[in-house]
Amino acid sequence: MSIDGDYFEPALSRAQEHALAWLESVPDRPIGPRRNVADLSADFAGPLQAGPLDPSEVIDELARLVEPGLMAMPSGRFYGWVIGGTLPAALAADCLVSAWDQNSAMRYATPATAAIEETAARWLIDLFGFPADCGVGSTTGATMANFVGLACGREKVLADVGYDLNAHGLTGAPRITVIVGAERHASVDLALRYLALGTPVVVEADEQGRMDARSLDTALQSVGGPVIVCLQAGNLHSGAFDPFEEAISLAHEHGAWVHIDGAFGLWAGISERLGGLAKGMTLADS
Ligand SMILES: Cc1ncc(COP(=O)(O)O)c(C=O)c1O
């Protein structure tokens, strides 16, 4: 059998039918899954096949077994975490991405995906009002976005004291102090561990989880050497924003790098109604 459109068509058609059936069920179905991991693992527990199966049957069986274990996250009735629903063009484009199957590591090899990424970067800079020359990278999520922003800060604050991190590595480098609010997201601590930056200095937050700028000031005055301050746009529980203008100005007075965890709150910056919450966000370094 040749590898052409006909080869894929039956399984793809079945997948499309199952996808549409799922999307149609989302408005009314119960939010929670009906079966737990142990139940589902038992459902999947058949032996590994010795040979190929009919692709359409594989898709049908997958959809049948998976359906009772799905959480209706795209529903407006799902309040579990901050999860965005998808849009028709985005979902359809995501299917195309799998079909195109590009290994987008190099511009010359995969120019279309490179151009899409660059365009998205330009649009985001424009949308948020970031400086036109700022760098943009796509990550797998906010944990890795925090990791990348904090990695940039790590390199810069060490360079500021004359230490070349890329040349000499972290062993023997001057100690970096990272200051965070008491209600930062746990992924910040994880990113700091990945970066070998240890446990951060924690400053107080108010009852909404907003960093207290006076406590930040006190912390900044008590630490010496390279400093990174990590702020938050949108507390997971209350939606509160750290006081960016005041905190960033204090941190910059001490030569600190300022990173903002903008996991979902970043988008407030483009809202007429909520934009005030993100005021000063563009003054941060990452
Ligand atoms: C404020 C904040 N930061 C970071 C994260 C981690 O995001 P991700 O799961 O995309 O790594 C979350 C997730 O909810 C979050 O709310």
The ligand as an SDF file (V2000), in Angstrom:
LIG
                    3D

 16 16  0  0  0  0  0  0  0  0999 V2000
    0.4580   31.6910   38.0930 C   0  0  0  0  0  0  0  0  0  0  0  0
    0.8720   30.3890   37.4800 C   0  0  0  0  0  0  0  0  0  0  0  0
    2.1740   30.1870   37.1730 N   0  0  0  0  0  0  0  0  0  0  0  0
    2.6040   29.0260   36.6090 C   0  0  0  0  0  0  0  0  0  0  0  0
    1.7360   28.0010   36.3090 C   0  0  0  0  0  0  0  0  0  0  0  0
    2.2670   26.7140   35.7080 C   0  0  0  0  0  0  0  0  0  0  0  0
    1.8010   26.6060   34.4120 O   0  0  0  0  0  0  0  0  0  0  0  0
    2.0390   25.3160   33.4960 P   0  0  0  0  0  0  0  0  0  0  0  0
    1.1400   24.2750   34.0520 O   0  0  0  0  0  0  0  0  0  0  0  0
    1.6390   25.7950   32.1270 O   0  0  0  0  0  0  0  0  0  0  0  0
    3.4770   24.9240   33.5350 O   0  0  0  0  0  0  0  0  0  0  0  0
    0.3670   28.1720   36.6060 C   0  0  0  0  0  0  0  0  0  0  0  0
   -0.6000   27.1040   36.3130 C   0  0  0  0  0  0  0  0  0  0  0  0
   -1.7620   27.2000   36.6520 O   0  0  0  0  0  0  0  0  0  0  0  0
   -0.0760   29.3880   37.1850 C   0  0  0  0  0  0  0  0  0  0  0  0
   -1.3590   29.6020   37.4800 O   0  0  0  0  0  0  0  0  0  0  0  0
  1  2  1  0
  2  3  1  0
  2 15  2  0
  3  4  2  0
  4  5  1  0
  5  6  1  0
  5 12  2  0
  6  7  1  0
  7  8  1  0
  8  9  2  0
  8 10  1  0
  8 11  1  0
 12 13  1  0
 12 15  1  0
 13 14  2  0
 15 16  1  0
M  END
$$$$
